[in-house]
Amino acid sequence: MFLDPVRPEDATGELADLYHSEQERWGFLPTFTQVFSHMPEAYRAWLGLIRVAYESMDRRRCELATLAAARELRSTGCSVAHRMLLRDLFYDSEQVAQIARDHHHADLSPADVAIMDFAAKAAADPSSVTQMDVDSLRAHGLSDREIFEIAYAVAARAFFATLIESLGTRAESPMVESLGDDLLEALTVGRPAVDA
């Protein structure tokens, strides 16, 4: 990362609490947490922002939309992290690998493919999204609330990916250790992973 984070042994107060909770959650202290060490209240705000998405929308669809957005935003770290979450929560490793390579040929439902297409387009160029794109999601049975939730998940990912990528944060070693070379290559959509 380009900034010098506050070291764990020097962290106090809210930052020390944040470091502790993230260490417990991940099993290591992610650099994407450390990048917020100069403004830990912003990380707490981010957690609140993403919690709204996780609590209000279908979590599997949220992860699919997030992965599609992360690819378009060229965030290798986000792609790797959300590939892990998809694997741990919803799919086996082979299907997640196929989703990462090409979601159009990953045995997803037509609605899930449309969701990932919409998320990718919204992340790449929000002004390019048209009424037809929204109507396509409606044709797959999504309500206006569900469409809003997908756009919200993409917008939240854009905030996080922009921040961590612009400050040089890379994918974590523990997150890339279980990836084969082919999958790591498919998930490396921007800055190389640490162990690449």
Buried (B, 14 or more C-beta within 10 A) or exposed (E): EEEEBBEBEEBEEEBBEBBEEBBEEBEEBBBBBBBBBEEBEEBBEBEEBBEEBBEBBBEBBBBBBBBBBBBBBBBBBBBBBBBBBBBEEBBEBEBBBBBBBEBEEBEBEEBBBBBBBBBBBBBBEEEEBEEEBBEBBEEBEBEEEBBBBBBBBBBBBBBBBEBBBEBEBBBBEBBBEEBEEEBBBBBBBBBEBBBB
